[in-house]
């Protein structure tokens, strides 16, 4: 066990918890967007952009806190990496909604909803894990489940690609849908990267 002789700045835990709540909010908007028409997607795209801006502000708040704190709850480079990877999750989900709007896609393939459900669950687990960073060794259930969900997302992704290329879509539709689907799958990967970062921190701090 690693011992510290000076007080820690525990505000980091609240900042990360706030980011977790923003991720859950983003998946709620994403879930609505995949089942909406173009007009509603435009509205949701604006909502998602505002959420993404709040996520950026939260990330900047963490970085400012790092720069102003003498003692941090774990290594500074790990805080930077965790902050960056949480931001990646949000950026990719915002990008997926933006692509739906820009490409003016109609009804998305049914498995897209399954993929977004995986993202929603990953966001919930991440939001639950952030306040628990105070007790890192107790978070193994979090990163194991996130990894399982990412594997599930990979399977859905493969099914989606097979559906896109089965002859039911024209070439332009395939290109548009494929980029959206791959952006969503990258978001699932990004959540796994967050979990890997937390696991790495736990190992270093044990």
N, C-alpha and C positions, 0 to 999 in steps of 0.2 A: 504494500500500500504506500502511496506517495503522500508524504506529510508536508504541509505548508506552515511556515512560522509567521506569516503575515496575513492580514485579512484579505478576502477575495471580494471582487466587485460582483455581487450576485444579480445585478440588474441585467446581465447578459441573458439569464434564463427567461426573464420576462420579455426581453426583446425577441428572442427566438420563439417563445410561445406566441407572441403577436404575429410573427411571420407564419407560423403554423395555421393560425386562424384565417389569415389571408389566403392561404393555399386552399383551405376548405371552401371558402367563399368563391374562389375561382372555379373550382370543380362544379359548384352549384350552377354557375352561369354557363359553363361548358356543357353541362348535362342538358340544360334548357336549349342551348343553341343547336345541338345536333337534331333536335326534333322540331325546330321552328322553321317558318317560312323566311324568305329573304328579307322582308321588311323588319321582322322581329330580330333577325340576326344582325342587321345593321345597328339596331338599338343595343343589343347585347354586346356587340363589338365595342361600342363606346363605353359600356359599363366595364367590360373586361380591361379596356385600356386604362380606365381610372383605377381599377384594382391593381394593375401592373405598376402604375405610378406609385401607389401606396406601398407596394412591395419594394420598389426601388428606394423609397424613403426609409423603410424599415432597415434595408441593408445598409444604407448610409449611416443610420443611427448606430448600428452595431460597429461599423468601422470607426466612427467618431469616438465611440466608447472605448474601443481598443486603444486608440491613440492617446486618450486622456487618462487611462487607468494604469496605475503602477503595477497592480497584481491582477491577473485574469484567472478565471476558474480553470482553464486549461490553456495549452500553448497558443500563442497568438496566431501562428501559421495555421493551426487547426481551426481557429475561429474564422479566419479569412476564408479557408476552404469551405467550411460548412455554410457560411454566408453566401458564397458564390454558388454553391450547388443548390441551395434552396432557391436562389434567384433564378437559376436555370429552369427549375420545375415550372415556375410561374411564367417565365418568358416563353417557354414552349407551348404551354396551354393557351396563352394569349395569342401566340402566332397561329395556332390551329384555328381559333375563332376568326382571326383576321383573314386567313386563307379562305374560309367558308364564305366570308363576305366578299372578298376581292374576286374570287372565282365564280361567284353566283351559282354555287352548286345547288341542286335540288335535293331530293331525298337521298340520304346517305345509305350505303349498304347496312343491313341490320346488325352485323357484328360490330359496327362502330360503337353502338350503344354499350355492348359488352366491354369494349376496350375502355370507354369512358367510365364505366362502373368500376373497373380496376383502378383507374386513376383516382376516382373519388375515395375508394377505400384506402389507397396509399396515402392520400392527403389526410384522411382522418387519423390513420396510424401515426403519421409524421407529426400532426398537431398534438396528439396525445403524448408522443415521445418527448417533444421539446421541453416541457416543464420538468420531465424526469431526467434531464441531463445532469441534475444534481446527484443522481445515483446511477452512474453509468453502467456498473456491472449488472444492474437489474433490467437492462434494456435488450437482452439477447432475444427475447420473444419478438421484439419489434423488428430487428434486422432480419431475422429468420423469415418472418411472415412477409416482409417487403420483398425479399428475394423470391419467395414462392409466387407472389403476385406478379412479379416481373416475368417469371417463367410463363405464367398464364397469359400475360400480355403478348409474349412472343408467339404463343400458339394461336391466339386470336389474330395477330398480325399476319401470320402465314395463311390462315383461312381467308382473311380479307384479300390478300394478294391473289390467291387462287380464284376467288369470286370475281375480282376485277378483270382477270385475264381469261375468263371462261367463255368469252364471246358475246356477253350481254351488254357491253359498253363500247362506245366508239373510242378512237384513239385519244381525242382531246379529253373526254370524260375520265378515261383511265389515268391520264397524266395528272389531272386536277385531284381526283380522289386519292391517288397514290401518294401525292405530296402531303395531303391532310392526314392520311392514315399513318404515314411514316413520322410525321411531326408528333402525333399522339403517342406512337410507340417510343419515340425518343424521350417523351415526357416520362413514360414509365421507367425508362432507363435512368433518367435523371433522379427520380425518387430513389431508385436503388443506389445510385451514387451517394445520395445523402445518407442512406443507411450504412453504406460502407465507411463513410467518413466517421459516423458516430461509433461504429464498431472499432475503427482504428484508434479513435480517441480513448475509448474504453480500455483497449489493450495497453495503450501508453500510460494511462492513469492508474492502472491496477498494480 
